[in-house]
Amino acid sequence: INAEYMGIDTFPFQLIINKGTSIEKQEFLNLWRGITQEANQSVHISNANQAAIQQKLENHGVGFVANRPNPPNNHLYYAFRSVSNHTFLIEMVVPQAGGNQATICVKSDASHLYPALLSFLETSLK
């Protein structure tokens, strides 16, 4: 038997996003505080256009939670739940002046899925 298996960082992550769920701002804050700093991962992306980022994420079922201006950056917060009810929180720091570099920080109760999530975000936000 010749079998090939998909690695956890290569499966189509968007397939596990539960598009029928949303996370409100207060719930996001409570969850964010409850996940330790050690349990987060970050990645940098280029060509960071705030409106385009939001549209691309929403197209995949990732909900916008809040925008916190903190000059010279905007901190954008997104969240979603997976079909297995894991929560994923995203903070994206985008330059207000329209610079081309953004930093994305993710937190989740399913840290084993970080490689797949970060790969999904890098690919989706190009």
RAPEVEN-V171843 format. One record per backbone hydrogen bond with DSSP energy under -0.5 kcal/mol. CO is the residue of the C=O (numbers start at 1). NH is the residue of the N-H. If there is no record, write none. Layout:
CO | NH
CO | NH
//
This chain:
1 | 3
7 | 10
7 | 11
11 | 13
12 | 15
13 | 16
14 | 17
16 | 83
17 | 19
18 | 21
18 | 81
24 | 28
25 | 29
26 | 30
27 | 31
28 | 32
29 | 33
30 | 34
31 | 35
32 | 35
34 | 36
36 | 39
37 | 40
39 | 108
41 | 106
43 | 104
45 | 102
47 | 49
48 | 50
49 | 53
50 | 54
51 | 55
52 | 56
53 | 57
54 | 58
55 | 59
56 | 60
57 | 60
57 | 62
58 | 61
61 | 63
63 | 79
66 | 77
67 | 69
68 | 75
70 | 73
72 | 96
72 | 97
73 | 70
74 | 76
74 | 94
75 | 68
76 | 92
77 | 65
77 | 66
78 | 90
79 | 63
80 | 88
81 | 18
82 | 85
86 | 82
87 | 109
88 | 80
89 | 107
90 | 78
91 | 105
92 | 76
92 | 94
93 | 103
94 | 74
95 | 98
100 | 47
101 | 95
102 | 45
103 | 93
104 | 43
105 | 91
106 | 41
107 | 89
110 | 113
111 | 114
113 | 117
114 | 118
115 | 119
116 | 120
117 | 121
118 | 122
119 | 123
120 | 124
121 | 125
123 | 126
//
